[in-house]
Amino acid sequence: MTREGPGKATVALAVAWLLLVGALPLARLLAESLAGPALPAAIADPATWRAAFWSLVLALGAAGLATVAGGALAWALLLRGLPARGALIFCAVLPALVPAQVMALGWIQAGGPASPLLLALDLAPPIGTPNPIYSAAGMVALLAVQATPLVFLAIAALLRRVPGEVVLAARGLGATPDQALRRAVWPLLAPGLLAGAGLAYVAALGNFGVGALIGIPARVPVLPVLIWQRLSAGGTASLAQAAALALLLAAMAAPALVLQAIAAKRAPAAGRLAFEALALPPPARAAALAGVLLYLGIVLLVPMLALVAAALVPAIGMELSSGTATLRHFLTALAPGAQTARSFGNSLLLSTGAALVLALAALPIAMAMRARAVRIATTATDLPYALPGACTSVAAILVVLSLPGGGALYGTLGLIGLAYLTRFQALALRPVAAAAARLDPTLDEAARGMGAGALRRLFSVHLPPLAPALAAGAILVSLTAVNEVTVSSLLYGPGTQTLGVLVFNLQESGQSPLAAAVSCLALLLSAALMALATLAGRRLPAGTLPWRV
């Protein structure tokens, strides 16, 4: 029996949706950038080159550090199998899930003479000492911390394809565990290391939160912030300038995307046996475990404690003690009518709305992935997710303003929601597509033979087994979008600021304790979404959720 492919109507709808949310915005961005004098003017502007230079330096530096740190974590947690591996992997992935502006705020409060945490520990430097995070080196370190999990996850994804027979053969030839890993396993993992480096570079290149909260005070300009500043100026000329800068940012990200594509083609063929971690001798295992715990303590515990301490003091610069601790800022954030409630509501509405729409779209797209046209069209949604968020923001503005009456959407939640659809479609589709590829096609053929139409097969045959993947994809979109700042900071208007924008605005206006309190609440919200995703993804294979490798 020959297997029938997806129906023509399903394929046509899937391709149309993918091109609408993916290809159209990018094409509009390209057309706007090349049509007028904005691109030559941007190239001739010294401010563009300063921002491009620092963006490149910071991204390369962060990618280099993240590659080293991510490789070291992969060696300890994936190749050598330390104790409490699951919990350590969860903590190792967390820096990528903590919003950039929250992580930046935590590190700001962890350094300098005004740090409530350092004052409480009697470790604060003398008054007048500059905060080391307000520097290019501080930005590189913070960007590397957030990008390290991307390298780790890229290696973890490739490790699932490494044949266990390679290690057995090396050990059978007399190789020690270290020699087997160095000579047989790491060469196979090199594409994952390269792909992770590319991901880290793009993530650092497009990071707005660190560039705004730290780069502006440190006088280290970056392109995402320059795009935000151009859009803030208002007018059609500023929009064209922002489009030209976004195109330049995309061009700077392009080599990393090519690197990822090359790495993907060099992935090893999976073997019959899965790779099993090689245990370390007890002394080396204790040393490796201590090193991992020290790293996680520095990158997670220190900034989070500093954030909580900053939220509990009446004002920055005061020592946290039993006499000064207060919940005033939390109560202010949660007070009826406070802008926090509106921002929480906006973020939840946008993130859940985008998650539901994208999950609904992911179901027929995943079932139509056997069609070549659909597989090709999915690259149109992969690009907006891979490119820096500033490119998506400008593209969304251009598309909306091209529509009759589209100007009415400018600065509204509708515009941000449309940008989220473009930005996160790939994120919602990946777990569903992976689960759909493992479905038994005979179920569909049997339903088709009994006269079931495409819609009935979709909801009666395919939806039940794909429901956990759909839920996991939707929650991943919610988790990413609820604290997102890059896209929303460029698109929000009066009354439409999101949670990420609120934290940024509070910090910029000098309300650091309140910003810290809101950040703590945002982390609790993220933790709840992660718990929901974990429950939804229990029946999904490893790697579907980032913290379940």
C-alpha positions as CSV (number, residue, x, y, z in Angstrom):
1,M,0.0,0.0,0.0
2,T,1.3,3.4,-0.9
3,R,1.1,6.1,1.7
4,E,-0.9,9.1,0.7
5,G,0.5,12.5,1.6
6,P,-1.4,15.3,3.2
7,G,-4.3,16.8,1.3
8,K,-3.7,19.6,-1.1
9,A,-5.9,22.0,0.9
10,T,-3.9,21.3,4.1
11,V,-0.7,21.8,2.3
12,A,-1.9,25.1,0.7
13,L,-3.1,26.4,4.0
14,A,0.1,25.5,5.8
15,V,2.3,27.1,3.1
16,A,0.1,30.2,3.1
17,W,0.3,30.6,6.9
18,L,4.0,30.1,7.0
19,L,4.6,32.6,4.2
20,L,2.3,35.1,5.8
21,V,3.8,35.1,9.3
22,G,7.4,34.4,8.1
23,A,8.3,35.4,4.6
24,L,6.1,38.5,4.2
25,P,7.6,40.5,7.2
26,L,11.1,39.7,6.1
27,A,10.4,40.6,2.5
28,R,8.9,43.9,3.6
29,L,11.9,44.7,5.8
30,L,14.3,44.0,2.9
31,A,12.2,46.1,0.5
32,E,12.0,49.1,2.8
33,S,15.7,49.0,3.5
34,L,16.8,48.9,-0.1
35,A,14.1,51.2,-1.6
36,G,15.3,54.6,-0.4
37,P,18.3,56.5,0.9
38,A,18.1,55.1,4.4
39,L,20.6,52.3,4.0
40,P,23.4,54.5,2.4
41,A,22.7,57.1,5.1
42,A,23.0,54.5,7.9
43,I,26.2,53.2,6.4
44,A,27.6,56.8,6.3
45,D,26.6,57.5,9.9
46,P,29.5,57.1,12.4
47,A,27.0,56.2,15.1
48,T,26.1,53.1,13.1
49,W,29.7,51.9,12.9
50,R,30.3,52.5,16.6
51,A,27.2,50.5,17.4
52,A,28.1,47.8,14.9
53,F,31.7,47.6,16.2
54,W,30.6,47.1,19.8
55,S,27.8,44.7,18.8
56,L,30.4,42.6,17.0
57,V,33.0,42.7,19.7
58,L,30.5,41.9,22.4
59,A,28.8,39.1,20.4
60,L,32.2,37.4,19.5
61,G,33.5,37.7,23.0
62,A,30.3,36.3,24.5
63,A,30.2,33.5,22.0
64,G,33.8,32.5,22.7
65,L,33.3,32.4,26.5
66,A,29.9,30.6,26.1
67,T,31.5,28.0,23.9
68,V,34.1,27.2,26.4
69,A,31.7,27.2,29.4
70,G,29.0,25.3,27.5
71,G,31.6,22.7,26.4
72,A,32.8,22.3,29.9
73,L,29.3,21.8,31.3
74,A,28.6,19.3,28.6
75,W,31.7,17.3,29.5
76,A,30.8,17.3,33.2
77,L,27.0,16.7,33.0
78,L,26.5,14.8,29.7
79,L,29.8,12.9,29.0
80,R,30.9,12.1,32.6
81,G,27.5,11.9,34.3
82,L,27.9,13.7,37.6
83,P,25.6,12.9,40.5
84,A,22.2,14.7,40.6
85,R,22.5,15.1,36.9
86,G,18.9,16.1,36.2
87,A,18.9,18.9,38.8
88,L,22.2,20.2,37.6
89,I,21.1,20.2,34.0
90,F,18.0,22.1,35.0
91,C,20.1,24.7,36.8
92,A,22.6,24.9,33.9
93,V,19.8,25.7,31.4
94,L,18.1,28.3,33.7
95,P,20.2,31.3,32.7
96,A,18.8,31.1,29.1
97,L,15.2,31.1,30.5
98,V,15.7,34.0,32.9
99,P,14.7,37.2,31.1
100,A,17.7,39.3,30.0
101,Q,16.6,42.4,31.7
102,V,16.1,40.5,35.0
103,M,19.5,38.8,34.8
104,A,21.0,42.2,34.0
105,L,19.3,43.9,36.9
106,G,20.4,41.1,39.3
107,W,24.1,41.6,38.3
108,I,23.7,45.3,38.6
109,Q,22.6,44.9,42.2
110,A,25.3,42.3,42.9
111,G,28.2,44.7,42.3
112,G,29.3,48.2,43.3
113,P,29.3,50.0,46.7
114,A,25.5,50.4,46.7
115,S,24.7,46.7,46.5
116,P,22.4,45.8,49.4
117,L,23.7,42.2,49.3
118,L,27.4,43.2,49.5
119,L,26.6,45.7,52.3
120,A,24.8,43.0,54.3
121,L,27.8,40.7,53.9
122,D,30.3,43.6,54.6
123,L,31.9,43.0,51.2
124,A,30.9,46.3,49.5
125,P,33.8,48.2,47.9
126,P,34.5,51.8,49.0
127,I,32.0,54.6,47.9
128,G,33.0,55.9,44.5
129,T,34.2,52.5,43.2
130,P,32.6,51.9,39.8
131,N,30.3,48.9,39.4
132,P,32.3,46.5,37.2
133,I,29.2,45.3,35.4
134,Y,29.0,48.8,33.7
135,S,31.7,48.0,31.2
136,A,32.3,46.2,28.0
137,A,33.9,43.3,29.9
138,G,30.9,43.1,32.2
139,M,28.5,43.0,29.2
140,V,30.5,40.2,27.6
141,A,30.4,38.2,30.8
142,L,26.7,38.6,31.3
143,L,25.9,37.9,27.6
144,A,28.1,34.8,27.9
145,V,26.3,33.6,31.0
146,Q,23.0,33.8,29.1
147,A,24.3,32.2,26.0
148,T,26.2,29.3,27.6
149,P,23.0,27.1,27.9
150,L,22.5,27.4,24.1
151,V,25.9,25.8,23.5
152,F,25.2,23.2,26.1
153,L,21.8,22.3,24.5
154,A,23.3,22.2,21.0
155,I,25.8,19.6,22.2
156,A,23.1,17.7,24.1
157,A,21.0,17.5,21.0
158,L,23.9,16.1,18.9
159,L,24.9,13.7,21.7
160,R,21.6,11.9,21.3
161,R,22.8,10.9,17.8
162,V,26.3,9.8,18.8
163,P,26.4,6.0,18.5
164,G,27.3,4.2,21.7
165,E,29.2,1.7,19.6
166,V,31.9,4.3,19.0
167,V,32.8,4.4,22.7
168,L,32.6,0.6,23.0
169,A,35.0,0.2,20.0
170,A,37.5,2.7,21.4
171,R,37.4,1.1,24.8
172,G,37.8,-2.3,23.2
173,L,41.0,-1.1,21.5
174,G,42.4,-0.2,24.9
175,A,41.5,3.6,25.1
176,T,41.0,5.1,28.5
177,P,37.7,6.9,29.1
178,D,39.4,10.3,28.5
179,Q,41.0,9.0,25.3
180,A,37.7,7.6,24.1
181,L,36.0,10.9,24.6
182,R,38.8,13.0,23.2
183,R,39.5,10.9,20.1
184,A,36.1,9.3,19.3
185,V,33.3,11.4,20.8
186,W,34.4,15.0,20.7
187,P,35.1,14.9,17.0
188,L,31.5,13.8,16.4
189,L,30.3,16.6,18.8
190,A,32.3,19.3,17.0
191,P,29.3,20.3,14.8
192,G,27.2,20.8,17.9
193,L,29.9,22.9,19.4
194,L,30.0,25.1,16.2
195,A,26.2,25.3,16.1
196,G,26.1,26.3,19.7
197,A,28.7,29.0,19.1
198,G,26.5,30.3,16.3
199,L,23.5,30.4,18.5
200,A,25.4,32.2,21.2
201,Y,26.7,34.8,18.8
202,V,23.2,35.6,17.4
203,A,21.7,35.7,20.9
204,A,24.3,38.1,22.1
205,L,24.1,40.2,19.0
206,G,20.4,40.8,19.4
207,N,20.2,41.1,23.2
208,F,18.4,44.4,24.0
209,G,18.0,44.0,27.7
210,V,21.7,43.9,28.5
211,G,22.5,46.6,25.9
212,A,19.9,49.0,27.3
213,L,20.3,48.4,31.1
214,I,24.1,48.2,31.1
215,G,25.3,49.4,27.7
216,I,23.6,52.9,27.9
217,P,25.1,53.8,31.4
218,A,28.4,52.2,30.3
219,R,28.4,54.2,27.0
220,V,28.8,51.0,25.0
221,P,26.3,51.4,22.1
222,V,24.9,48.4,20.4
223,L,22.6,48.1,17.3
224,P,19.4,46.9,19.0
225,V,19.5,49.9,21.3
226,L,20.3,52.2,18.4
227,I,17.3,50.8,16.5
228,W,15.1,51.5,19.6
229,Q,16.5,55.1,19.8
230,R,15.7,55.7,16.1
231,L,12.2,54.4,16.4
232,S,11.6,56.5,19.5
233,A,12.4,59.6,17.5
234,G,9.2,59.1,15.5
235,G,8.4,59.9,11.9
236,T,8.6,57.9,8.6
237,A,12.3,58.8,8.2
238,S,13.1,57.2,11.6
239,L,11.2,54.0,10.5
240,A,13.3,53.8,7.3
241,Q,16.5,54.3,9.4
242,A,15.4,51.6,11.8
243,A,14.7,49.2,8.9
244,A,18.2,49.9,7.5
245,L,19.8,49.2,10.9
246,A,17.7,46.0,11.3
247,L,18.9,44.8,7.9
248,L,22.5,45.5,8.9
249,L,21.9,43.6,12.1
250,A,20.5,40.7,10.1
251,A,23.5,40.8,7.8
252,M,25.8,40.5,10.8
253,A,23.9,37.5,12.1
254,A,23.9,35.7,8.7
255,P,27.4,34.1,9.0
256,A,26.3,32.4,12.3
257,L,23.1,31.1,10.6
258,V,25.2,29.7,7.8
259,L,27.5,28.1,10.4
260,Q,24.5,26.4,12.0
261,A,23.3,25.1,8.7
262,I,26.7,23.6,7.9
263,A,27.0,22.1,11.4
264,A,23.5,20.5,11.0
265,K,24.6,18.7,7.7
266,R,27.7,17.2,9.5
267,A,25.7,15.6,12.3
268,P,26.6,11.9,12.8
269,A,24.2,9.1,11.9
270,A,22.5,7.6,14.9
271,G,23.6,4.2,16.0
272,R,21.7,1.3,17.6
273,L,23.1,2.0,21.0
274,A,22.7,5.3,22.9
275,F,25.7,7.0,24.3
276,E,26.2,6.3,28.0
277,A,28.2,8.7,30.2
278,L,31.6,7.5,31.4
279,A,31.9,7.8,35.1
280,L,34.8,9.8,36.6
281,P,37.0,8.4,39.4
282,P,35.8,9.6,42.8
283,P,38.4,12.4,43.4
284,A,37.9,13.8,39.9
285,R,34.1,13.4,40.2
286,A,34.2,15.5,43.4
287,A,36.3,18.1,41.8
288,A,34.1,18.4,38.7
289,L,31.0,18.5,40.9
290,A,32.5,21.3,43.0
291,G,33.4,23.2,39.8
292,V,29.9,23.0,38.4
293,L,28.3,24.0,41.7
294,L,30.7,27.0,42.0
295,Y,29.8,28.1,38.4
296,L,26.0,27.7,39.0
297,G,26.3,29.6,42.3
298,I,28.1,32.5,40.7
299,V,25.8,32.8,37.6
300,L,22.4,32.0,39.4
301,L,22.5,32.3,43.1
302,V,24.5,35.5,43.4
303,P,22.4,37.6,41.0
304,M,19.1,36.2,42.4
305,L,20.1,36.9,46.0
306,A,21.1,40.4,45.0
307,L,17.8,40.9,43.3
308,V,15.8,39.8,46.3
309,A,18.0,41.9,48.6
310,A,17.4,45.0,46.4
311,A,13.7,44.3,46.5
312,L,13.6,44.1,50.3
313,V,15.5,47.3,51.2
314,P,13.7,50.7,51.3
315,A,16.3,52.2,48.9
316,I,19.4,51.1,47.1
317,G,22.5,51.8,49.1
318,M,21.0,50.6,52.4
319,E,22.2,47.5,54.1
320,L,19.7,44.6,54.2
321,S,19.0,43.6,57.8
322,S,16.2,42.7,60.1
323,G,15.6,46.4,60.8
324,T,15.6,47.5,57.2
325,A,13.8,44.6,55.4
326,T,10.5,45.6,54.0
327,L,7.8,44.2,51.7
328,R,6.8,47.7,50.7
329,H,8.0,47.4,47.1
330,F,6.2,44.1,46.6
331,L,3.0,45.5,48.0
332,T,3.4,48.5,45.7
333,A,3.8,46.3,42.7
334,L,0.7,44.3,43.7
335,A,-1.5,47.2,44.7
336,P,-4.8,47.6,42.8
337,G,-4.4,50.0,40.0
338,A,-0.6,49.7,39.9
339,Q,1.0,49.6,36.5
340,T,2.4,46.2,37.4
341,A,-1.0,44.6,37.2
342,R,-1.6,46.1,33.8
343,S,1.8,45.0,32.5
344,F,1.3,41.5,33.9
345,G,-2.1,41.4,32.2
346,N,-0.7,42.6,28.9
347,S,2.1,40.1,29.0
348,L,-0.1,37.2,29.9
349,L,-2.7,38.2,27.3
350,L,0.0,38.5,24.6
351,S,1.9,35.4,25.5
352,T,-1.1,33.1,26.0
353,G,-2.9,34.5,22.9
354,A,0.2,33.9,20.7
355,A,0.7,30.5,22.2
356,L,-2.9,29.4,21.5
357,V,-2.8,30.7,17.9
358,L,0.6,29.2,17.1
359,A,-0.3,25.9,18.7
360,L,-3.5,25.8,16.6
361,A,-1.5,26.6,13.5
362,A,1.2,24.0,14.4
363,L,-1.1,21.0,14.3
364,P,-2.0,21.1,10.5
365,I,1.5,22.3,9.6
366,A,3.1,19.4,11.4
367,M,0.8,16.9,9.7
368,A,1.6,18.5,6.3
369,M,5.4,18.4,6.8
370,R,5.7,15.4,4.5
371,A,5.0,17.8,1.7
372,R,8.2,19.3,0.3
373,A,6.6,22.7,-0.1
374,V,5.7,22.9,3.6
375,R,9.2,21.9,4.6
376,I,10.7,24.6,2.5
377,A,8.1,27.2,3.8
378,T,9.0,26.4,7.4
379,T,12.4,28.1,6.8
380,A,10.4,31.3,6.5
381,T,9.4,31.0,10.1
382,D,12.8,29.7,11.2
383,L,14.5,32.9,10.2
384,P,12.5,35.3,12.3
385,Y,13.2,33.1,15.4
386,A,16.9,32.8,14.6
387,L,17.4,36.5,13.7
388,P,17.6,39.2,16.4
389,G,14.2,40.3,17.7
390,A,14.8,43.9,16.6
391,C,14.5,42.7,13.0
392,T,11.1,41.1,13.7
393,S,9.9,44.3,15.4
394,V,10.7,46.6,12.5
395,A,9.4,44.1,10.0
396,A,6.1,43.9,11.9
397,I,5.7,47.7,11.9
398,L,6.4,47.9,8.2
399,V,3.8,45.2,7.4
400,V,1.1,46.8,9.5
401,L,1.7,50.3,8.1
402,S,1.4,48.9,4.6
403,L,-2.2,47.8,5.3
404,P,-5.1,50.1,4.8
405,G,-5.8,51.7,8.1
406,G,-2.9,49.8,9.6
407,G,-1.6,53.0,11.3
408,A,-4.4,52.5,13.9
409,L,-2.5,49.4,15.2
410,Y,0.7,51.2,15.8
411,G,1.6,51.1,19.5
412,T,-1.2,48.7,20.3
413,L,-1.2,45.2,21.8
414,G,-2.4,44.0,18.4
415,L,0.9,45.0,16.8
416,I,2.9,43.3,19.5
417,G,0.8,40.2,19.1
418,L,1.3,40.1,15.4
419,A,5.1,40.4,15.9
420,Y,5.0,37.5,18.4
421,L,3.3,35.3,15.8
422,T,6.2,35.9,13.5
423,R,8.8,35.6,16.1
424,F,7.7,32.4,17.9
425,Q,6.0,30.2,15.2
426,A,9.1,28.1,14.9
427,L,9.3,27.6,18.7
428,A,5.7,26.3,18.8
429,L,6.1,24.1,15.7
430,R,9.3,22.2,16.7
431,P,8.0,19.8,19.4
432,V,4.8,19.2,17.4
433,A,6.7,18.4,14.2
434,A,9.0,16.0,16.1
435,A,6.1,14.2,17.7
436,A,4.1,14.1,14.4
437,A,7.1,12.4,12.6
438,R,6.8,9.5,15.0
439,L,3.0,8.9,14.5
440,D,2.0,5.6,12.8
441,P,0.8,6.6,9.3
442,T,-1.5,3.6,9.2
443,L,-3.9,5.3,11.6
444,D,-4.4,8.1,9.1
445,E,-4.7,5.7,6.3
446,A,-7.3,3.7,8.2
447,A,-9.4,6.8,9.0
448,R,-9.1,7.9,5.4
449,G,-10.3,4.5,4.2
450,M,-13.3,4.8,6.4
451,G,-14.3,8.0,4.8
452,A,-13.1,10.5,7.4
453,G,-12.4,13.9,6.0
454,A,-9.2,15.9,6.6
455,L,-10.7,18.0,9.4
456,R,-12.1,15.0,11.2
457,R,-8.8,13.1,10.9
458,L,-6.9,16.0,12.2
459,F,-9.0,16.4,15.4
460,S,-10.0,12.7,16.0
461,V,-6.9,10.8,14.9
462,H,-4.0,13.2,15.2
463,L,-4.9,15.6,18.0
464,P,-5.0,13.1,20.9
465,P,-1.5,11.7,20.6
466,L,-0.1,15.2,19.7
467,A,-1.8,17.0,22.6
468,P,1.2,16.8,24.9
469,A,3.5,18.2,22.2
470,L,1.0,21.0,21.4
471,A,0.8,21.9,25.1
472,A,4.6,21.8,25.5
473,G,5.1,24.1,22.5
474,A,2.4,26.5,23.6
475,I,3.9,26.7,27.1
476,L,7.4,27.3,25.7
477,V,6.0,30.2,23.6
478,S,4.3,31.6,26.7
479,L,7.4,31.1,28.8
480,T,9.5,32.9,26.2
481,A,7.1,35.7,25.4
482,V,5.8,36.6,28.8
483,N,9.0,38.3,29.8
484,E,10.2,39.2,26.3
485,V,11.6,42.7,26.0
486,T,13.3,43.2,22.7
487,V,10.2,43.1,20.5
488,S,7.8,44.8,22.9
489,S,10.2,47.6,23.8
490,L,10.2,48.7,20.1
491,L,6.4,48.3,19.6
492,Y,4.6,49.3,22.8
493,G,2.6,52.5,23.2
494,P,0.6,54.2,26.0
495,G,-1.0,51.6,28.2
496,T,0.5,48.6,26.3
497,Q,3.8,48.1,28.1
498,T,4.6,44.5,28.9
499,L,6.3,43.1,31.9
500,G,9.8,43.2,30.4
501,V,9.3,46.8,29.4
502,L,8.1,47.7,32.8
503,V,11.3,46.4,34.5
504,F,13.4,48.3,32.0
505,N,11.4,51.6,32.5
506,L,11.4,51.3,36.3
507,Q,15.2,50.8,36.4
508,E,15.7,53.7,33.9
509,S,13.6,56.0,36.1
510,G,15.6,55.3,39.2
511,Q,13.1,53.0,40.9
512,S,15.5,50.1,41.3
513,P,13.9,48.4,44.4
514,L,10.5,48.4,42.7
515,A,12.1,47.1,39.5
516,A,13.8,44.3,41.6
517,A,10.4,43.4,43.2
518,V,8.7,43.2,39.8
519,S,11.6,41.1,38.5
520,C,11.1,38.7,41.4
521,L,7.4,38.4,40.6
522,A,8.3,37.8,36.9
523,L,10.6,35.0,38.0
524,L,7.8,33.3,40.0
525,L,5.6,33.5,36.9
526,S,8.3,31.9,34.8
527,A,8.7,29.2,37.3
528,A,5.0,28.4,37.2
529,L,5.1,28.2,33.4
530,M,8.1,25.9,33.6
531,A,6.3,23.6,36.0
532,L,3.3,23.5,33.6
533,A,5.6,22.7,30.7
534,T,7.3,19.9,32.7
535,L,3.9,18.3,33.5
536,A,2.8,18.6,29.8
537,G,6.0,17.2,28.5
538,R,6.4,14.1,30.7
539,R,5.4,11.9,27.8
540,L,7.6,13.7,25.3
541,P,11.1,12.5,24.3
542,A,14.2,14.1,25.8
543,G,15.1,17.4,24.2
544,T,11.6,18.6,23.6
545,L,11.8,20.8,26.6
546,P,15.2,22.6,27.1
547,W,15.7,21.4,30.6
548,R,14.9,17.7,29.8
549,V,17.9,16.7,27.7
